[in-house]
């Protein structure tokens, strides 16, 4: 019988990232979590900046149809390996902030 511990760790890093993304509201950015987009659900999205943020375990979970629709709508997808987020969440957050700073109106 396997323990469910690894699943909780995955949820923990998403929760930590969500807290960091919510903190960007003081800079005028408003991320949504699990937001609908057409028939898909986006993990983290900032609609004004047209930015989607994803944590991925591997490339096999990507959906090329969804990615194409997002790109056609003008969205940029930032993907970070889950292991990178777990080992250096500050760097992931800095990268997201740098992209957002380039998109300030």
N, C-alpha and C positions, 0 to 999 in steps of 0.2 A: 504494500500500500504506500503510495507516494503522499508526501505532505503537500499542503497547499501553500507553503511558505513562499516559493518563487512567485506565485501569482500576486500575493500581497505586496512583494517588493516592487513588482511592476506597477501596481496601483499606487504605491507610495511615491514613486518618482513622478508619476502623472499628477498626483496631488501637489507635490512640491513645485512642479513646473506651473501648475494652475495658480498657485499662490503668487508666484513671481509674475505671471502674466497679468493677474488682477491688480498687482501693485503698479503696473504701467498706466493705470487709470489716472494717476496723478500727473502723468505726462500727456494726458488727453486721449490715450488709446483705450478702447473698450473691447477686450476679447470676450468671445462667447465659447462655451464648452459644449461639445456634442451638438453643434448647430446643424440644422438641416440645410442641404443644398441640393435642389432638385430631388432625386430619389436617394441621395446619399446622406450620410452624417459625417460632418467634419469634426475632428477631435478638438482643435482649437482654431478659432478664426477671428480675424479683425477685419470686418467688412470695409471700413473706410480706407484702410491701407491695402485692401485686396491681398491679404496675407493669411496663409494656412500654415500651421505648425503641427508637425507630426513627430512622434517618437516611434521608431520601428525596430523590431527585433531582427528582421532580415528583409531582403528585397522581395521575398515571395508574397508578401501581403499587399503589394501595390496593385492598384486597379487602373489599368491604362485608359479605360473609358472615362472614369471619373477624373483622372488627371488631365485628359484632353479637354473635357468640358470646363474644368476649372481654368485651364490656360486660355481657352477661347473666351472665357468671361473676364479675363484680365488678371486672374489671381496668380500669385507666386506661391509655390509650395516649398517650405523649408522642412527638410527631413533630417532628423538627428538620430543616429543609432542610440538605442536605449542605453547601451553600456556607456557611451560617452556622456549622456545626461546623468547617469548614476555616478560616474567618476568625477565629472566637472560641470555641474549644473550652472555655475557662474559663467563659464565660457559660453554655454548654450544661450543663456540669458543675454550676455553681451552681444552675441551674434544677432539675436532677434532685435535687440535695441538698435544696433547699427543699421539694420534694414529699415526699421521704422523711422529712424532719424532721416534717412534718405527719402522718405515718403511724406515728410511733413508738408502740409499745404502752405 
